[in-house]
Amino acid sequence: MAVGRRLTKSLSEINVKEDEDDALLKFHGTMYKWTNFVYGWQKRYFELENGILVYYKSESEKQYGIRGSISLHIARLVVS
């Protein structure tokens, strides 16, 4: 993903599971991401580990690599 590219995600529906078997906090689940005006909001699979949020088209497509990522250490969350 190019630096400075903006990711817009909706937190209106989020299913989060915490991995309890790890000492580090990890989350994974699904949420909606705005794609474009033709396809609108699309469900995506995400993982959060060590302050890095990555997403894939779906959990079954993880083998094809990440679709995008963002460091939450530098992110600003705005709830509207």
Residue frames relative to the residue before (quaternion, step in Angstrom):
aa qw qx qy qz dx dy dz
M 1.0000 0.0000 0.0000 0.0000 0.00 0.00 0.00
A 0.4730 -0.6892 0.4767 0.2721 3.57 -0.89 0.90
V 0.5292 -0.6154 0.4786 0.3350 3.54 -1.09 0.73
G 0.7874 0.3040 -0.2353 0.4819 3.56 -0.94 0.87
R 0.5160 0.6173 -0.4364 0.4027 3.59 1.20 -0.13
R 0.3526 -0.7732 0.4985 0.1713 3.55 -0.79 1.03
L 0.1736 -0.7518 0.6293 0.0931 3.53 -1.00 0.93
T 0.0846 -0.7806 0.6179 0.0413 3.57 -0.88 0.92
K 0.0084 0.8108 -0.5822 0.0596 3.52 -0.69 1.10
S 0.3283 -0.7192 0.5746 0.2114 3.53 -1.15 0.60
L 0.2304 -0.7693 0.5817 0.1295 3.54 -0.90 0.93
S 0.3483 0.7678 -0.4824 0.2375 3.59 1.22 0.30
E 0.7738 0.0889 -0.0885 0.6209 3.60 1.12 -0.52
I 0.1591 0.7869 -0.5752 0.1572 3.53 -0.49 1.17
N 0.1061 -0.7665 0.6326 0.0311 3.54 -0.84 1.03
V 0.0137 -0.8321 0.5522 -0.0504 3.56 -0.28 1.26
K 0.0855 -0.7640 0.6384 0.0397 3.53 -1.05 0.87
E 0.2618 -0.7604 0.5762 0.1458 3.55 -0.90 0.94
D 0.3558 -0.7071 0.5668 0.2283 3.57 -0.93 0.90
E 0.2327 -0.8176 0.5161 0.1049 3.57 -0.40 1.23
D 0.6376 0.5678 -0.3310 0.4019 3.60 1.15 -0.45
D 0.6528 0.4846 -0.3094 0.4932 3.58 1.24 0.04
A 0.4977 -0.6405 0.4898 0.3198 3.56 -1.10 0.66
L 0.6829 0.4372 -0.2752 0.5165 3.58 1.12 -0.66
L 0.4987 -0.6552 0.4837 0.2968 3.54 -1.11 0.70
K 0.0360 0.7817 -0.6190 0.0674 3.56 -0.79 1.10
F 0.0682 -0.7682 0.6352 0.0420 3.54 -1.10 0.73
H 0.0581 0.7733 -0.6313 0.0104 3.54 -1.23 0.51
G 0.2717 0.7541 -0.5635 0.1997 3.55 -1.12 0.59
T 0.5583 -0.5977 0.4559 0.3510 3.54 -1.25 -0.40
M 0.0737 0.7535 -0.6531 0.0170 3.52 -1.29 0.49
Y 0.5095 -0.6452 0.4763 0.3118 3.55 -1.28 0.18
K 0.1291 -0.7708 0.6226 0.0401 3.54 -1.08 0.87
W 0.4292 -0.6772 0.5322 0.2718 3.58 -0.95 0.87
T 0.1920 -0.7978 0.5629 0.0988 3.58 -0.74 1.04
N 0.7072 -0.3452 0.2605 0.5594 3.60 0.66 -1.11
F 0.7030 -0.4840 0.3108 0.4184 3.59 -1.25 0.07
V 0.6093 0.5433 -0.3600 0.4516 3.61 1.17 -0.38
Y 0.8082 0.2775 -0.1193 0.5055 3.59 0.81 -1.04
G 0.3205 -0.7922 0.4738 0.2127 3.60 1.24 -0.30
W 0.7912 -0.2532 0.2321 0.5060 3.55 -1.08 -0.85
Q 0.0625 -0.7974 0.6002 -0.0058 3.56 -0.85 1.04
K 0.4673 -0.6664 0.5065 0.2847 3.56 -1.02 0.83
R 0.0198 -0.7909 0.6111 -0.0264 3.56 -0.96 0.95
Y 0.4016 -0.6789 0.5617 0.2495 3.56 -1.24 0.56
F 0.0425 -0.8200 0.5707 0.0062 3.58 -0.87 0.90
E 0.1420 -0.7406 0.6479 0.1078 3.51 -1.37 0.37
L 0.1206 -0.7680 0.6269 0.0512 3.54 -1.07 0.86
E 0.1773 0.7711 -0.5902 0.1604 3.55 -0.68 1.12
N 0.8549 0.0161 -0.0498 0.5161 3.56 -0.93 0.97
G 0.7129 -0.4778 0.2551 0.4454 3.58 1.00 0.81
I 0.6244 0.4981 -0.3461 0.4921 3.61 1.26 0.17
L 0.1724 -0.7682 0.6120 0.0751 3.56 -0.79 1.10
V 0.0080 -0.7827 0.6220 -0.0220 3.58 -0.76 1.09
Y 0.0954 -0.8058 0.5790 0.0797 3.56 -1.12 0.52
Y 0.2281 -0.7365 0.6300 0.0927 3.47 -1.34 0.64
K 0.6345 -0.5114 0.3954 0.4238 3.58 -1.20 0.33
S 0.7573 -0.1539 0.1037 0.6262 3.59 1.07 -0.79
E 0.6639 -0.4968 0.3646 0.4237 3.56 -1.25 0.30
S 0.6717 0.5083 -0.2991 0.4483 3.59 0.99 -0.80
E 0.7044 0.4439 -0.2669 0.4852 3.61 1.22 -0.33
K 0.2893 0.7733 -0.5099 0.2416 3.61 1.24 0.42
Q 0.6008 0.5987 -0.3514 0.3964 3.58 1.09 -0.70
Y 0.6672 0.5046 -0.2963 0.4609 3.60 1.20 -0.46
G 0.6097 -0.5788 0.3390 0.4222 3.59 1.28 0.01
I 0.6367 -0.5503 0.3858 0.3781 3.52 -1.31 0.34
R 0.4001 -0.7028 0.5408 0.2315 3.55 -1.22 0.62
G 0.7910 -0.1205 0.0911 0.5928 3.57 1.20 -0.49
S 0.0657 -0.7882 0.6106 0.0402 3.56 -1.26 0.34
I 0.0245 -0.7731 0.6334 0.0225 3.52 -1.31 0.41
S 0.3819 -0.6919 0.5633 0.2411 3.55 -1.07 0.78
L 0.3150 -0.7677 0.5284 0.1796 3.56 -0.66 1.08
H 0.4833 0.6471 -0.4410 0.3914 3.58 1.27 -0.06
I 0.7685 0.3054 -0.1729 0.5350 3.59 1.12 -0.62
A 0.5294 0.6500 -0.3974 0.3732 3.59 1.29 -0.02
R 0.2402 -0.7301 0.6197 0.1590 3.54 -1.29 0.45
L 0.2160 -0.7841 0.5735 0.0982 3.57 -0.73 1.10
V 0.0574 -0.7823 0.6202 -0.0011 3.55 -0.80 1.06
V 0.1551 -0.7839 0.5978 0.0635 3.56 -0.66 1.14
S 0.0996 -0.8138 0.5712 0.0382 3.56 -0.74 1.03
